[in-house]
Amino acid sequence: MKDGPAMSQSESFAQTEGSPLDLLMDIELEASLRFGSREMSLSELIELGPGDVIQLDRHIADPVDLIVGDKIVARGEVVLMHGKFGLRVTEIAEPKRSLETIRCLF
């Protein structure tokens, strides 16, 4: 005779392998930095050539966005690390607040 209710297969797996969220922690996501943006007409794009400079909508002192998928997950300052760009995080998006998406900005 059993002392308690029988465990389902999924409950048994969860107890032996940790939480289901642990399975997702090894997934790699592509992250990118956005320095700013600018709308351009097709004719402006076609006229671009080597050495041309495109002015963006942000000031040099403004934080840049750390983007994962189409969500801004953090903001910060650009730094150099061993000759490569890096990000010093100054703000983290709040999970409970709705994050702005890249698609909403245009």
N, C-alpha and C positions, 0 to 999 in steps of 0.2 A: 504494500500500500504506500502511495506517495504522500509526503507531508504537505506539499504545496502544489500550486498549479504548474503544469508543464510549461517550459519555456519554448517559445517559437524559435525557429532557426535563425531569424534575424536578431532576436534578443540575445541568443547564444553567441552569435558572431560579434555583436556590439560589445559584449562583456569581455571577449577574448582579444579583440583587436583595438579597443579604444573607441573614441567617439567617431561618428561618421564624418565629422568635420576634419578629423586627422587625415582622412584619405585625400582631401583636397589640398592640403598644405604643401605638397610637392609639385603642384601644377605651376608651370612657369607662365607668366603673363608679360606681354610686351608693354613697357612703359616708355613714354616720350615726354620731352619738355616742349612747351609752347612759349615762345618769346613774344609773340604778338601776331597780328593778322592785318590784312588789308584786302579790300575788294579791288579787283582790276578788271578792266574790259579785255576782251579777246585781242583787240588791236594793241593794247599796252603790253600784253604778254608776248605777242608776236614780235614786237619791236625790241624786246630785251636782248642784251648781248653781254659778252664778257666785260666785267668792270662796272656794269650798271649797279646802282644801289637802290633798293626798295625800302622806303620808309614805312615802318609798322606803326600800329596804333598805340603803342606803349612807350612810356618814358624809360630811360635806361635804369632808373632807380626802382621801377615797379617790379614786384615779384613775378617770377615765371611760374607757369602751371605745370604740375606733374600730372600726366594723363595716363590712365589705364583703361583700355577699352575706349568708351566715349565719355568717361567720367573724369572730372577733375578731383583727384584724391588728396592733393596737397599743393602748397605754394611755397616758394622759397627764393633764395639768392643763388645765382650761378657762381661757382667756384672752380678753380683749377686744381686737379689732383693728379700728380705724376704726369703732367702734360696733357691731361684729358679733362673735359668738362665734367662737373659734378653739380650736385644740388645740396645746399644747406637748407633743410626744411625749417620753415618759420611758422607755417600754419598747416594743420591737418583738418580735412573736412570732417564735419560731425556726421556720424552714421545715421542719426535720427532725422537730420535735415535733408531735404531733397538737394542733391548735387546738381550743379548746372552741367549741361552737356555741351559738347562741341557743336552739335547740330543746332542748338538754340541760339548760338551766337551769330548766325548768318541769316 
